[in-house]
């Protein structure tokens, strides 16, 4: 196992990295803390830049159709139900690749099953968490703690910290980092079988910055009933956060505990309280992130995904960026070998720009238009052009798309991140 790349974490980012390394001919091993992989979570979005990379990894539209649905529209709606902004998405907007709204757990399992098929079951160790590391000029030694408390020392050429917002690899790399940041926003998340609204595959943000809903389907409608699995996120910013935990959780909660906050969100085209009450289960968690750090690299160790850039989900690009991280890292290994130089090039390419996205998302990301509407008219209006001219709305969104790496023309014209068939010429072996 000495020459293998060690990956701490078997989430979306860790598995995207593992699949990429497998594709370019680099042996790797994944250590994941959970003892059994299960399809957990609700809806997430995969932007066209990430879908491009997934297709280059060998996934097909049929694969993604099995875990989600191509997104057709992204729209913001004011408190009284009138449109603020809408645009087509994915291939509907002229991208060469679709945008997908997927069930996070089903997508995760698609990555898991594909990696196991390609690399073998021995390439993943469950019930094993990387809890520390040491390194020298020849490689990295990772401390791997098992569920029974035993600790193994595992030698590898590089260590990739893909172990999430509570990353222990990051904690060692940046021991003086501030605690997790929570701005007081609570999210209640769930899914309901209901009829899709607007185009039938629309992502809709409704309300104000401090009191809003996000709604989009993550399955095709049933041919007989017309019902699809609708993912929803209900958000409120608390005025008083005293007594609330701030470290993060994802716990079941009864809909009755929060539905009254959204009682006014009732329109002729959508009854939000009824949709919430139709959910099988709902989860409560805080909207949290971490402050940007100056580097994602420490010698032969690098961070990626939420371990590197946990961000508010306001831009719908957290999972997408994890996929991009994996592919950029792989591209640097193709050009620089399995080496410190590859991790340095990866860090120099992404750390600075994505740190800016963290801060943009903290400032509401593309939902910043809701802030502008609230400031100018209190969230209710007749004609949005009287509040924010169309040119100003489109300029705002174009700036976010460029910062997040999925501006259409730039993406359509970009060369592949990793050329088809590219392989790492030489692996720098560890002792």
C-alpha positions as CSV (number, residue, x, y, z in Angstrom):
1,X,0.0,0.0,0.0
2,X,3.0,2.3,0.3
3,X,2.9,3.9,-3.1
4,X,-0.9,4.4,-3.1
5,X,-2.6,7.8,-2.6
6,X,-4.5,7.8,0.6
7,X,-7.9,9.4,0.5
8,X,-9.5,10.4,3.8
9,X,-13.3,10.3,3.3
10,X,-15.6,8.4,1.0
11,X,-18.2,11.1,0.4
12,X,-18.9,12.7,-3.0
13,X,-15.6,14.5,-3.1
14,X,-13.5,11.5,-1.9
15,X,-15.1,9.1,-4.4
16,X,-14.8,11.6,-7.3
17,X,-11.1,11.8,-6.5
18,X,-10.8,8.1,-6.2
19,X,-12.6,7.6,-9.6
20,X,-10.3,10.2,-11.2
21,X,-7.1,8.6,-9.9
22,X,-8.3,5.2,-11.0
23,X,-8.9,6.7,-14.5
24,X,-5.4,8.2,-14.8
25,X,-3.7,5.0,-13.5
26,X,-2.9,6.0,-9.9
27,X,-3.5,3.5,-7.2
28,X,-5.5,4.8,-4.2
29,X,-7.2,3.7,-1.1
30,X,-10.2,5.3,0.6
31,X,-10.8,5.3,4.3
32,X,-14.4,6.2,5.3
33,X,-15.6,6.5,8.9
34,X,-19.1,5.0,8.4
35,X,-19.4,1.3,8.6
36,X,-22.1,0.9,5.8
37,X,-22.7,3.1,2.8
38,X,-26.3,4.2,2.6
39,X,-28.2,6.7,0.3
40,X,-28.4,9.6,2.8
41,X,-29.6,13.1,2.3
42,X,-32.0,15.0,0.1
43,X,-31.6,17.1,-3.1
44,X,-28.4,18.7,-4.5
45,X,-27.6,20.3,-7.8
46,X,-24.8,19.4,-10.2
47,X,-23.8,22.3,-12.4
48,X,-22.8,21.8,-16.1
49,X,-19.1,22.2,-15.2
50,X,-19.4,19.2,-12.9
51,X,-21.6,17.2,-15.2
52,X,-19.0,17.6,-18.0
53,X,-16.4,16.0,-15.6
54,X,-18.8,13.2,-14.7
55,X,-19.3,12.4,-18.4
56,X,-15.5,12.5,-18.9
57,X,-15.3,9.9,-16.0
58,X,-17.5,7.6,-18.0
59,X,-20.9,8.3,-16.5
60,X,-23.8,8.7,-18.9
61,X,-27.0,10.8,-19.1
62,X,-28.9,7.5,-18.4
63,X,-26.8,7.1,-15.2
64,X,-27.7,10.6,-13.9
65,X,-31.3,10.2,-15.1
66,X,-31.6,7.3,-12.7
67,X,-30.7,9.5,-9.7
68,X,-32.1,12.8,-10.7
69,X,-33.6,15.0,-13.4
70,X,-32.1,17.6,-15.8
71,X,-32.8,21.1,-14.6
72,X,-34.6,23.4,-17.1
73,X,-35.1,26.7,-15.2
74,X,-33.7,28.7,-12.2
75,X,-36.1,31.3,-10.9
76,X,-36.4,33.7,-8.0
77,X,-39.9,34.8,-6.8
78,X,-40.8,37.6,-4.4
79,X,-43.0,37.4,-1.3
80,X,-46.2,38.1,-3.2
81,X,-45.5,35.4,-5.8
82,X,-44.3,37.7,-8.6
83,X,-41.1,36.8,-10.6
84,X,-37.9,38.5,-9.8
85,X,-35.6,36.7,-12.2
86,X,-35.6,33.5,-14.3
87,X,-33.2,31.9,-16.7
88,X,-32.9,28.6,-18.5
89,X,-30.3,26.2,-17.2
90,X,-28.1,23.4,-18.7
91,X,-28.6,22.4,-22.3
92,X,-31.8,24.5,-22.3
93,X,-29.6,27.6,-21.9
94,X,-27.1,26.5,-24.5
95,X,-24.6,24.7,-22.4
96,X,-23.0,21.7,-24.0
97,X,-23.8,19.7,-20.8
98,X,-27.0,19.5,-18.6
99,X,-27.4,20.7,-15.1
100,X,-28.9,18.0,-12.9
101,X,-30.9,18.1,-9.7
102,X,-30.3,14.8,-8.0
103,X,-31.0,12.9,-4.8
104,X,-27.7,13.2,-2.9
105,X,-27.8,9.7,-1.5
106,X,-28.6,8.0,-4.8
107,X,-25.8,10.0,-6.5
108,X,-23.4,9.1,-3.8
109,X,-24.3,5.4,-4.2
110,X,-23.8,5.7,-8.0
111,X,-20.2,7.0,-7.3
112,X,-19.6,4.3,-4.7
113,X,-20.8,1.4,-6.8
114,X,-18.9,2.6,-9.8
115,X,-15.6,2.9,-7.9
116,X,-16.0,-0.5,-6.4
117,X,-16.7,-2.0,-9.9
118,X,-13.6,-0.3,-11.3
119,X,-11.1,-0.6,-8.4
120,X,-12.4,-3.5,-6.3
121,X,-13.9,-3.7,-2.8
122,X,-10.4,-3.7,-1.2
123,X,-9.9,-0.1,-2.4
124,X,-12.2,1.1,0.3
125,X,-12.0,0.6,4.1
126,X,-15.2,1.4,6.0
127,X,-15.4,2.1,9.7
128,X,-12.0,3.7,9.4
129,X,-11.2,7.4,9.9
130,X,-7.9,9.2,9.2
131,X,-7.2,11.1,12.4
132,X,-3.7,12.5,11.8
133,X,-0.7,12.4,9.6
134,X,3.1,12.7,9.5
135,X,5.2,13.1,6.4
136,X,8.8,13.2,5.1
137,X,10.4,13.7,1.8
138,X,9.4,10.3,0.6
139,X,5.7,10.0,1.6
140,X,3.0,10.3,4.1
141,X,2.0,8.2,7.1
142,X,-1.7,8.4,8.0
143,X,-3.0,7.4,11.4
144,X,-6.2,5.5,10.7
145,X,-8.5,4.9,13.7
146,X,-10.9,2.0,13.5
147,X,-14.3,1.7,15.1
148,X,-12.9,-0.5,17.9
149,X,-10.4,2.2,18.8
150,X,-7.3,0.5,17.3
151,X,-5.0,2.8,15.3
152,X,-3.1,1.7,12.1
153,X,-0.3,3.6,10.5
154,X,-0.8,3.6,6.8
155,X,2.0,4.6,4.4
156,X,1.2,6.4,1.1
157,X,2.7,8.7,-1.5
158,X,0.2,11.5,-0.8
159,X,-2.8,12.1,1.5
160,X,-6.0,13.8,0.3
161,X,-8.2,15.1,3.0
162,X,-11.8,14.7,1.7
163,X,-13.2,14.3,5.2
164,X,-15.8,17.0,5.2
165,X,-16.5,20.2,7.3
166,X,-15.3,18.5,10.5
167,X,-12.1,17.4,8.7
168,X,-9.4,16.1,11.1
169,X,-6.8,16.5,8.3
170,X,-7.7,20.2,8.0
171,X,-7.6,20.6,11.8
172,X,-4.0,19.3,11.9
173,X,-3.0,21.4,8.9
174,X,-4.6,24.6,10.3
175,X,-4.7,24.1,14.1
176,X,-5.6,27.7,14.8
177,X,-8.5,27.9,12.4
178,X,-11.6,29.7,13.7
179,X,-14.7,27.5,14.8
180,X,-17.4,26.7,12.3
181,X,-19.3,29.9,11.2
182,X,-23.0,30.1,11.7
183,X,-24.9,33.3,10.7
184,X,-28.1,32.3,12.5
185,X,-29.9,30.7,9.5
186,X,-31.8,27.4,10.1
187,X,-32.8,25.1,7.3
188,X,-35.5,22.5,7.3
189,X,-35.1,20.0,4.5
190,X,-37.2,17.2,3.1
191,X,-39.0,15.8,0.0
192,X,-42.6,15.5,-0.9
193,X,-44.4,13.7,-3.7
194,X,-46.2,16.5,-5.5
195,X,-46.8,17.9,-9.0
196,X,-43.8,19.9,-10.3
197,X,-44.4,23.6,-10.9
198,X,-43.6,26.0,-13.7
199,X,-41.6,24.1,-16.4
200,X,-41.8,20.8,-14.6
201,X,-38.1,21.0,-13.8
202,X,-37.6,24.4,-12.2
203,X,-35.4,25.4,-9.3
204,X,-37.4,28.1,-7.5
205,X,-36.2,30.4,-4.7
206,X,-39.1,32.1,-3.0
207,X,-39.4,34.8,-0.4
208,X,-36.6,37.0,1.1
209,X,-33.0,36.5,2.1
210,X,-34.0,35.8,5.7
211,X,-37.3,33.9,5.1
212,X,-37.4,31.8,2.0
213,X,-38.1,28.5,0.3
214,X,-36.1,26.6,-2.3
215,X,-38.0,24.0,-4.3
216,X,-37.1,21.7,-7.2
217,X,-37.9,18.2,-8.4
218,X,-35.3,15.4,-8.2
219,X,-37.2,12.8,-10.1
220,X,-39.3,12.6,-13.3
221,X,-43.1,12.6,-12.7
222,X,-44.8,9.3,-12.4
223,X,-46.6,8.7,-15.7
224,X,-49.8,7.6,-14.0
225,X,-50.0,10.1,-11.1
226,X,-48.0,13.1,-12.4
227,X,-46.3,13.3,-9.0
228,X,-42.5,13.7,-8.7
229,X,-40.2,13.7,-5.7
230,X,-39.9,17.4,-4.9
231,X,-37.0,18.5,-2.8
232,X,-37.6,21.6,-0.6
233,X,-35.5,23.7,1.8
234,X,-37.3,26.0,4.2
235,X,-35.0,28.7,5.6
236,X,-35.2,31.3,8.4
237,X,-32.6,33.5,9.9
238,X,-33.1,33.6,13.7
239,X,-33.1,36.9,15.5
240,X,-32.0,35.3,18.7
241,X,-29.5,32.4,18.5
242,X,-28.9,32.0,22.2
243,X,-28.9,28.4,23.2
244,X,-28.6,26.9,19.7
245,X,-25.8,24.5,18.8
246,X,-23.5,25.9,16.2
247,X,-21.4,22.9,15.3
248,X,-23.7,21.3,12.8
249,X,-26.3,18.6,12.9
250,X,-28.8,17.0,10.5
251,X,-31.7,15.7,12.7
252,X,-35.3,14.6,12.0
253,X,-37.9,17.1,13.1
254,X,-41.7,17.2,12.9
255,X,-43.1,19.5,10.2
256,X,-45.4,21.1,12.8
257,X,-42.4,22.5,14.5
258,X,-41.7,25.0,11.7
259,X,-44.6,25.0,9.2
260,X,-46.3,28.0,10.7
261,X,-43.4,30.2,9.7
262,X,-44.3,29.6,6.1
263,X,-48.1,29.9,6.3
264,X,-48.1,33.1,4.2
265,X,-46.4,31.3,1.3
266,X,-49.7,30.3,-0.3
267,X,-50.4,31.2,-4.0
268,X,-52.7,30.0,-6.8
269,X,-49.7,28.1,-8.3
270,X,-48.2,26.7,-5.0
271,X,-49.4,25.9,-1.5
272,X,-46.1,25.7,0.5
273,X,-47.7,24.7,3.9
274,X,-49.6,21.8,2.2
275,X,-46.4,20.7,0.4
276,X,-44.5,20.7,3.7
277,X,-47.2,18.7,5.5
278,X,-47.0,16.1,2.7
279,X,-43.4,15.2,3.5
280,X,-42.6,11.8,4.8
281,X,-39.7,13.1,6.9
282,X,-38.1,16.5,7.5
283,X,-34.6,17.4,8.8
284,X,-33.3,20.4,10.6
285,X,-29.8,21.8,10.3
286,X,-28.0,25.1,10.5
287,X,-26.6,26.8,7.5
288,X,-22.9,26.7,8.3
289,X,-19.5,27.2,6.6
290,X,-15.9,27.7,7.5
291,X,-13.7,30.8,7.0
292,X,-11.4,30.5,4.0
293,X,-7.8,29.4,4.7
294,X,-4.7,30.6,2.9
295,X,-3.7,27.2,1.5
296,X,-5.2,23.8,1.1
297,X,-1.8,22.1,1.0
298,X,0.8,21.0,3.5
299,X,3.6,19.3,1.6
300,X,2.3,15.9,0.5
301,X,-1.1,16.5,2.0
302,X,-4.0,18.4,0.3
303,X,-7.6,19.2,1.2
304,X,-10.6,19.1,-1.2
305,X,-14.4,19.3,-1.1
306,X,-16.0,20.5,2.2
307,X,-12.7,19.9,4.0
308,X,-11.2,22.7,1.9
309,X,-14.1,25.0,1.2
310,X,-17.3,24.2,3.2
311,X,-19.7,26.9,2.0
312,X,-23.3,28.0,2.4
313,X,-25.5,26.1,-0.1
314,X,-26.9,29.3,-1.6
315,X,-25.0,28.8,-4.9
316,X,-25.9,25.2,-5.4
317,X,-22.3,24.4,-6.2
318,X,-20.8,22.7,-3.2
319,X,-21.0,19.2,-4.6
320,X,-20.1,20.5,-8.0
321,X,-16.9,22.1,-6.7
322,X,-15.9,18.9,-5.0
323,X,-16.1,17.2,-8.4
324,X,-14.1,20.0,-10.0
325,X,-11.5,19.7,-7.2
326,X,-11.0,16.1,-8.0
327,X,-10.6,16.6,-11.7
328,X,-8.2,19.5,-11.3
329,X,-6.1,17.5,-8.9
330,X,-6.0,14.6,-11.3
331,X,-5.0,16.9,-14.2
332,X,-2.1,18.3,-12.1
333,X,-0.9,14.7,-11.4
334,X,-1.0,14.0,-15.1
335,X,1.3,16.9,-15.7
336,X,3.4,16.9,-12.5
337,X,3.3,13.2,-11.4
338,X,2.1,12.0,-8.1
339,X,4.0,14.5,-6.2
340,X,4.1,17.6,-4.0
341,X,4.4,19.7,-7.2
342,X,1.0,18.4,-8.3
343,X,-0.6,19.4,-5.0
344,X,1.0,22.8,-5.2
345,X,-0.3,23.4,-8.7
346,X,-3.8,22.3,-7.6
347,X,-3.7,24.6,-4.6
348,X,-2.5,27.6,-6.7
349,X,-5.3,27.0,-9.2
350,X,-8.2,26.7,-6.9
351,X,-7.7,27.9,-3.3
352,X,-7.8,31.6,-4.0
353,X,-10.8,31.7,-6.4
354,X,-12.9,29.3,-4.5
355,X,-12.2,31.1,-1.2
356,X,-13.9,34.1,-2.9
357,X,-16.9,31.9,-3.7
358,X,-17.2,31.0,0.0
359,X,-17.6,34.6,0.8
360,X,-20.0,35.3,-2.1
361,X,-22.2,32.5,-0.8
362,X,-22.0,33.9,2.7
363,X,-23.3,37.1,1.2
364,X,-26.3,35.1,-0.2
365,X,-24.7,34.1,-3.5
366,X,-27.2,34.3,-6.4
367,X,-29.9,34.8,-3.8
368,X,-28.4,38.2,-3.3
369,X,-31.1,39.5,-5.7
370,X,-33.6,38.7,-2.9
371,X,-31.7,41.0,-0.6
372,X,-31.8,43.8,-3.2
373,X,-35.6,43.4,-3.7
374,X,-36.1,43.4,0.1
375,X,-34.0,46.5,0.5
376,X,-35.8,48.4,-2.3
377,X,-39.4,47.4,-1.8
378,X,-39.8,45.0,1.2
379,X,-40.1,42.0,-1.1
380,X,-43.5,42.8,-2.6
381,X,-43.9,44.5,-6.0
382,X,-46.0,44.6,-9.2
383,X,-43.4,44.9,-11.9
384,X,-39.8,43.9,-11.0
385,X,-38.4,46.2,-13.7
386,X,-39.5,49.1,-11.5
387,X,-37.4,47.7,-8.6
388,X,-34.3,46.3,-10.3
389,X,-33.9,46.8,-14.1
390,X,-33.4,43.7,-16.2
391,X,-29.8,44.6,-17.2
392,X,-28.8,44.9,-13.5
393,X,-30.4,41.5,-12.6
394,X,-28.6,39.8,-15.5
395,X,-25.2,41.4,-14.7
396,X,-25.6,40.3,-11.0
397,X,-26.1,36.6,-12.1
398,X,-23.4,36.7,-14.7
399,X,-20.8,37.8,-12.1
400,X,-21.8,34.9,-9.8
401,X,-21.7,32.3,-12.6
402,X,-18.2,33.5,-13.7
403,X,-16.9,33.4,-10.1
404,X,-18.3,29.9,-9.5
405,X,-16.8,28.6,-12.8
406,X,-19.8,27.8,-14.9
407,X,-20.2,30.8,-17.1
408,X,-21.6,29.3,-20.3
409,X,-19.4,30.5,-23.1
410,X,-16.2,30.0,-21.1
411,X,-17.2,26.5,-20.1
412,X,-18.4,25.5,-23.6
413,X,-15.1,26.7,-25.1
414,X,-12.8,25.1,-22.5
415,X,-10.6,22.2,-23.2
416,X,-11.2,19.0,-21.2
417,X,-9.7,19.2,-17.7
418,X,-8.1,15.8,-18.3
419,X,-7.5,14.7,-21.9
420,X,-9.2,11.5,-22.9
421,X,-7.0,8.5,-22.2
422,X,-4.4,10.6,-20.2
423,X,-2.4,8.6,-17.7
424,X,0.2,9.5,-15.1
425,X,3.5,8.6,-16.6
426,X,5.4,7.9,-13.4
427,X,4.2,7.5,-9.8
428,X,6.5,8.9,-7.2
429,X,6.7,5.9,-4.9
430,X,6.8,6.2,-1.1
431,X,9.0,4.0,1.1
